[in-house]
Amino acid sequence: MQERFYYSIASGSSGNCGLYCAHGTKVLIDLGVSVRSLRQALAKLELDIPDLDAVLITHEHIDHVKGLTTFVKKYDIPLYATRATAEALVRKQPLCEDNLRPFDGGMCLNIGQLAVHTFLTPHDAADSVGYVLEGQGSRFGFATDLGFMPGAVLEQLIGCDTVVLESNHDPYLLQTGAYPWPLKQRVSGPRGHLSNPDCAMCAAQLVKNGTRTLILAHLSENNNSPVLAFRETRQALDDAGVQCELYVAPREAMEQPLALHTEAQACCL
């Protein structure tokens, strides 16, 4: 197993879950899959759920916490969430209270060998957050479910060698698609989801400032495609005269974990 890697287990509007491993610490980000699916994914890496050090929850929407009820019945692993998110989870799933480790957005947490920096994100949830996981000179950023990219969030992500960034929808497909008008407004609004063009613009800024690996995530099944998301960001990087490893997280688990290193190239999973 690689010293440092990211493994996307699910990504998209039907479920979100990813595993970051670095310096002997294993952290799950969100739990939007069943416990059975999680165990199957981890088994491919010769890991099991008890090997996890923590679960970081971005917010309480079902596509990010689908497996939580069964998880807390079987495993005593700490769940980190903002205070408002933790309260929302307990109202829906009281059994998770003992496992929760609430924090205030903006706090820094220590988990294993990692310093976990938290930052608030603009989304229509109780108190959603993103994360930067730092250790031994490496910085891994995770930011999805963003209605737009605030300057304060971009500042947190700048300097991360690896970033998982939302590229949720193509604006034309969203506006001409079958979603009802209120849902279109929600998705494209300031507390909705980040579009391909907005993601691409942010990606160029990140790569200019040292990001070497970029993973596009949380793609809409109805209003996007991996080709569209990849092409938009690839073009923005080309226009800016910069390069990085560029991936699109698939809806289901990656075929293999993504080793995080320094070479710059473009490819797509």
PAPA-940210 format. One record per residue (C-alpha): residue number from 1; x, y, z. Coordinates in steps of 0.5 Angstrom, whole numbers. Layout:
N
<domar resi="NUM" x="X" y="Y" z="Z"/>
...
END
This chain:
269
<domar resi="1" x="0" y="0" z="0"/>
<domar resi="2" x="2" y="7" z="-2"/>
<domar resi="3" x="5" y="12" z="4"/>
<domar resi="4" x="0" y="17" z="2"/>
<domar resi="5" x="-6" y="16" z="-3"/>
<domar resi="6" x="-13" y="18" z="-4"/>
<domar resi="7" x="-19" y="13" z="-6"/>
<domar resi="8" x="-26" y="16" z="-8"/>
<domar resi="9" x="-31" y="10" z="-6"/>
<domar resi="10" x="-37" y="14" z="-8"/>
<domar resi="11" x="-38" y="21" z="-12"/>
<domar resi="12" x="-44" y="25" z="-14"/>
<domar resi="13" x="-51" y="26" z="-12"/>
<domar resi="14" x="-53" y="19" z="-10"/>
<domar resi="15" x="-47" y="18" z="-5"/>
<domar resi="16" x="-40" y="21" z="-3"/>
<domar resi="17" x="-35" y="18" z="1"/>
<domar resi="18" x="-27" y="18" z="0"/>
<domar resi="19" x="-21" y="15" z="4"/>
<domar resi="20" x="-15" y="19" z="5"/>
<domar resi="21" x="-9" y="16" z="8"/>
<domar resi="22" x="-2" y="19" z="10"/>
<domar resi="23" x="3" y="18" z="15"/>
<domar resi="24" x="0" y="12" z="18"/>
<domar resi="25" x="-7" y="16" z="19"/>
<domar resi="26" x="-13" y="13" z="15"/>
<domar resi="27" x="-19" y="18" z="15"/>
<domar resi="28" x="-26" y="17" z="12"/>
<domar resi="29" x="-29" y="24" z="9"/>
<domar resi="30" x="-36" y="23" z="9"/>
<domar resi="31" x="-40" y="17" z="9"/>
<domar resi="32" x="-45" y="17" z="4"/>
<domar resi="33" x="-45" y="9" z="2"/>
<domar resi="34" x="-48" y="3" z="6"/>
<domar resi="35" x="-43" y="0" z="11"/>
<domar resi="36" x="-43" y="-6" z="6"/>
<domar resi="37" x="-41" y="-2" z="0"/>
<domar resi="38" x="-35" y="1" z="5"/>
<domar resi="39" x="-33" y="-5" z="7"/>
<domar resi="40" x="-32" y="-8" z="0"/>
<domar resi="41" x="-29" y="-2" z="-2"/>
<domar resi="42" x="-24" y="-2" z="4"/>
<domar resi="43" x="-23" y="-10" z="3"/>
<domar resi="44" x="-20" y="-8" z="-4"/>
<domar resi="45" x="-14" y="-4" z="-1"/>
<domar resi="46" x="-13" y="-10" z="5"/>
<domar resi="47" x="-17" y="-5" z="10"/>
<domar resi="48" x="-23" y="-6" z="14"/>
<domar resi="49" x="-27" y="-1" z="18"/>
<domar resi="50" x="-24" y="-2" z="25"/>
<domar resi="51" x="-17" y="1" z="21"/>
<domar resi="52" x="-20" y="8" z="20"/>
<domar resi="53" x="-18" y="13" z="25"/>
<domar resi="54" x="-24" y="18" z="24"/>
<domar resi="55" x="-29" y="20" z="20"/>
<domar resi="56" x="-30" y="27" z="18"/>
<domar resi="57" x="-37" y="29" z="16"/>
<domar resi="58" x="-38" y="35" z="11"/>
<domar resi="59" x="-45" y="36" z="13"/>
<domar resi="60" x="-52" y="33" z="14"/>
<domar resi="61" x="-55" y="31" z="7"/>
<domar resi="62" x="-57" y="24" z="6"/>
<domar resi="63" x="-52" y="23" z="0"/>
<domar resi="64" x="-46" y="25" z="5"/>
<domar resi="65" x="-49" y="21" z="11"/>
<domar resi="66" x="-53" y="15" z="8"/>
<domar resi="67" x="-49" y="9" z="12"/>
<domar resi="68" x="-48" y="13" z="19"/>
<domar resi="69" x="-54" y="9" z="22"/>
<domar resi="70" x="-51" y="2" z="21"/>
<domar resi="71" x="-44" y="5" z="22"/>
<domar resi="72" x="-45" y="7" z="29"/>
<domar resi="73" x="-49" y="1" z="31"/>
<domar resi="74" x="-43" y="-3" z="29"/>
<domar resi="75" x="-36" y="1" z="30"/>
<domar resi="76" x="-34" y="6" z="36"/>
<domar resi="77" x="-30" y="10" z="31"/>
<domar resi="78" x="-30" y="18" z="32"/>
<domar resi="79" x="-34" y="22" z="28"/>
<domar resi="80" x="-32" y="29" z="27"/>
<domar resi="81" x="-38" y="35" z="25"/>
<domar resi="82" x="-39" y="42" z="26"/>
<domar resi="83" x="-44" y="43" z="32"/>
<domar resi="84" x="-50" y="45" z="28"/>
<domar resi="85" x="-48" y="39" z="23"/>
<domar resi="86" x="-48" y="34" z="29"/>
<domar resi="87" x="-54" y="37" z="32"/>
<domar resi="88" x="-58" y="36" z="26"/>
<domar resi="89" x="-55" y="29" z="25"/>
<domar resi="90" x="-57" y="27" z="33"/>
<domar resi="91" x="-64" y="29" z="31"/>
<domar resi="92" x="-65" y="25" z="25"/>
<domar resi="93" x="-60" y="19" z="28"/>
<domar resi="94" x="-60" y="19" z="36"/>
<domar resi="95" x="-55" y="13" z="36"/>
<domar resi="96" x="-49" y="17" z="33"/>
<domar resi="97" x="-49" y="22" z="39"/>
<domar resi="98" x="-44" y="18" z="43"/>
<domar resi="99" x="-39" y="18" z="37"/>
<domar resi="100" x="-39" y="25" z="35"/>
<domar resi="101" x="-34" y="30" z="36"/>
<domar resi="102" x="-37" y="37" z="35"/>
<domar resi="103" x="-33" y="43" z="33"/>
<domar resi="104" x="-33" y="50" z="31"/>
<domar resi="105" x="-32" y="51" z="24"/>
<domar resi="106" x="-25" y="54" z="23"/>
<domar resi="107" x="-22" y="50" z="28"/>
<domar resi="108" x="-16" y="46" z="27"/>
<domar resi="109" x="-16" y="38" z="30"/>
<domar resi="110" x="-11" y="33" z="31"/>
<domar resi="111" x="-12" y="26" z="28"/>
<domar resi="112" x="-7" y="21" z="28"/>
<domar resi="113" x="-1" y="24" z="25"/>
<domar resi="114" x="-5" y="30" z="21"/>
<domar resi="115" x="-7" y="37" z="23"/>
<domar resi="116" x="-14" y="38" z="20"/>
<domar resi="117" x="-16" y="45" z="19"/>
<domar resi="118" x="-23" y="46" z="18"/>
<domar resi="119" x="-27" y="52" z="14"/>
<domar resi="120" x="-34" y="54" z="13"/>
<domar resi="121" x="-37" y="53" z="6"/>
<domar resi="122" x="-43" y="56" z="3"/>
<domar resi="123" x="-48" y="51" z="2"/>
<domar resi="124" x="-56" y="50" z="4"/>
<domar resi="125" x="-54" y="45" z="10"/>
<domar resi="126" x="-54" y="47" z="18"/>
<domar resi="127" x="-46" y="49" z="18"/>
<domar resi="128" x="-42" y="45" z="12"/>
<domar resi="129" x="-35" y="45" z="12"/>
<domar resi="130" x="-29" y="43" z="8"/>
<domar resi="131" x="-22" y="40" z="10"/>
<domar resi="132" x="-15" y="41" z="9"/>
<domar resi="133" x="-11" y="35" z="12"/>
<domar resi="134" x="-3" y="37" z="13"/>
<domar resi="135" x="2" y="33" z="16"/>
<domar resi="136" x="10" y="32" z="14"/>
<domar resi="137" x="10" y="37" z="9"/>
<domar resi="138" x="4" y="35" z="5"/>
<domar resi="139" x="-3" y="39" z="5"/>
<domar resi="140" x="-9" y="35" z="2"/>
<domar resi="141" x="-15" y="40" z="1"/>
<domar resi="142" x="-23" y="37" z="0"/>
<domar resi="143" x="-28" y="42" z="-2"/>
<domar resi="144" x="-35" y="40" z="-5"/>
<domar resi="145" x="-42" y="43" z="-4"/>
<domar resi="146" x="-40" y="50" z="-5"/>
<domar resi="147" x="-45" y="55" z="-8"/>
<domar resi="148" x="-39" y="59" z="-10"/>
<domar resi="149" x="-32" y="60" z="-8"/>
<domar resi="150" x="-31" y="65" z="-3"/>
<domar resi="151" x="-24" y="68" z="-2"/>
<domar resi="152" x="-23" y="65" z="5"/>
<domar resi="153" x="-24" y="58" z="2"/>
<domar resi="154" x="-20" y="59" z="-4"/>
<domar resi="155" x="-14" y="62" z="1"/>
<domar resi="156" x="-15" y="55" z="5"/>
<domar resi="157" x="-14" y="51" z="-1"/>
<domar resi="158" x="-8" y="55" z="-4"/>
<domar resi="159" x="-2" y="51" z="-2"/>
<domar resi="160" x="-5" y="44" z="-2"/>
<domar resi="161" x="-1" y="39" z="-7"/>
<domar resi="162" x="-7" y="35" z="-8"/>
<domar resi="163" x="-15" y="38" z="-8"/>
<domar resi="164" x="-21" y="35" z="-9"/>
<domar resi="165" x="-26" y="40" z="-12"/>
<domar resi="166" x="-33" y="40" z="-14"/>
<domar resi="167" x="-35" y="41" z="-21"/>
<domar resi="168" x="-42" y="39" z="-20"/>
<domar resi="169" x="-46" y="42" z="-27"/>
<domar resi="170" x="-45" y="44" z="-34"/>
<domar resi="171" x="-50" y="51" z="-33"/>
<domar resi="172" x="-53" y="50" z="-40"/>
<domar resi="173" x="-55" y="42" z="-39"/>
<domar resi="174" x="-58" y="45" z="-32"/>
<domar resi="175" x="-62" y="50" z="-35"/>
<domar resi="176" x="-64" y="46" z="-41"/>
<domar resi="177" x="-65" y="40" z="-37"/>
<domar resi="178" x="-71" y="37" z="-34"/>
<domar resi="179" x="-70" y="39" z="-26"/>
<domar resi="180" x="-76" y="44" z="-24"/>
<domar resi="181" x="-75" y="51" z="-24"/>
<domar resi="182" x="-74" y="52" z="-16"/>
<domar resi="183" x="-69" y="46" z="-16"/>
<domar resi="184" x="-65" y="49" z="-22"/>
<domar resi="185" x="-65" y="56" z="-18"/>
<domar resi="186" x="-62" y="52" z="-12"/>
<domar resi="187" x="-57" y="48" z="-15"/>
<domar resi="188" x="-54" y="54" z="-19"/>
<domar resi="189" x="-55" y="59" z="-13"/>
<domar resi="190" x="-50" y="62" z="-8"/>
<domar resi="191" x="-52" y="56" z="-3"/>
<domar resi="192" x="-52" y="50" z="-8"/>
<domar resi="193" x="-46" y="47" z="-12"/>
<domar resi="194" x="-40" y="49" z="-16"/>
<domar resi="195" x="-41" y="49" z="-24"/>
<domar resi="196" x="-36" y="47" z="-29"/>
<domar resi="197" x="-33" y="54" z="-31"/>
<domar resi="198" x="-33" y="56" z="-23"/>
<domar resi="199" x="-29" y="50" z="-22"/>
<domar resi="200" x="-24" y="51" z="-28"/>
<domar resi="201" x="-23" y="58" z="-26"/>
<domar resi="202" x="-21" y="56" z="-19"/>
<domar resi="203" x="-17" y="50" z="-21"/>
<domar resi="204" x="-12" y="55" z="-25"/>
<domar resi="205" x="-11" y="59" z="-19"/>
<domar resi="206" x="-10" y="53" z="-15"/>
<domar resi="207" x="-5" y="50" z="-20"/>
<domar resi="208" x="-1" y="57" z="-21"/>
<domar resi="209" x="0" y="56" z="-13"/>
<domar resi="210" x="3" y="49" z="-12"/>
<domar resi="211" x="-3" y="44" z="-13"/>
<domar resi="212" x="0" y="38" z="-17"/>
<domar resi="213" x="-6" y="33" z="-17"/>
<domar resi="214" x="-13" y="36" z="-18"/>
<domar resi="215" x="-19" y="31" z="-17"/>
<domar resi="216" x="-26" y="33" z="-20"/>
<domar resi="217" x="-32" y="31" z="-15"/>
<domar resi="218" x="-39" y="31" z="-14"/>
<domar resi="219" x="-41" y="31" z="-21"/>
<domar resi="220" x="-49" y="31" z="-23"/>
<domar resi="221" x="-51" y="25" z="-26"/>
<domar resi="222" x="-56" y="29" z="-30"/>
<domar resi="223" x="-53" y="36" z="-31"/>
<domar resi="224" x="-46" y="34" z="-33"/>
<domar resi="225" x="-41" y="28" z="-35"/>
<domar resi="226" x="-34" y="27" z="-34"/>
<domar resi="227" x="-32" y="29" z="-41"/>
<domar resi="228" x="-35" y="36" z="-40"/>
<domar resi="229" x="-32" y="37" z="-33"/>
<domar resi="230" x="-25" y="35" z="-35"/>
<domar resi="231" x="-25" y="39" z="-41"/>
<domar resi="232" x="-27" y="45" z="-38"/>
<domar resi="233" x="-22" y="45" z="-33"/>
<domar resi="234" x="-16" y="42" z="-38"/>
<domar resi="235" x="-18" y="48" z="-42"/>
<domar resi="236" x="-17" y="53" z="-36"/>
<domar resi="237" x="-11" y="50" z="-34"/>
<domar resi="238" x="-8" y="50" z="-41"/>
<domar resi="239" x="-10" y="58" z="-42"/>
<domar resi="240" x="-7" y="59" z="-36"/>
<domar resi="241" x="0" y="56" z="-38"/>
<domar resi="242" x="0" y="51" z="-32"/>
<domar resi="243" x="0" y="43" z="-31"/>
<domar resi="244" x="-2" y="38" z="-26"/>
<domar resi="245" x="-5" y="31" z="-25"/>
<domar resi="246" x="-12" y="32" z="-27"/>
<domar resi="247" x="-17" y="26" z="-25"/>
<domar resi="248" x="-25" y="26" z="-25"/>
<domar resi="249" x="-28" y="22" z="-19"/>
<domar resi="250" x="-32" y="16" z="-22"/>
<domar resi="251" x="-39" y="15" z="-19"/>
<domar resi="252" x="-37" y="9" z="-16"/>
<domar resi="253" x="-31" y="7" z="-13"/>
<domar resi="254" x="-24" y="8" z="-16"/>
<domar resi="255" x="-21" y="2" z="-20"/>
<domar resi="256" x="-15" y="3" z="-15"/>
<domar resi="257" x="-12" y="8" z="-10"/>
<domar resi="258" x="-9" y="15" z="-13"/>
<domar resi="259" x="-2" y="15" z="-11"/>
<domar resi="260" x="0" y="22" z="-9"/>
<domar resi="261" x="6" y="25" z="-12"/>
<domar resi="262" x="10" y="30" z="-15"/>
<domar resi="263" x="10" y="29" z="-23"/>
<domar resi="264" x="5" y="33" z="-27"/>
<domar resi="265" x="1" y="30" z="-32"/>
<domar resi="266" x="-6" y="30" z="-35"/>
<domar resi="267" x="-10" y="24" z="-34"/>
<domar resi="268" x="-18" y="22" z="-33"/>
<domar resi="269" x="-20" y="16" z="-29"/>
END
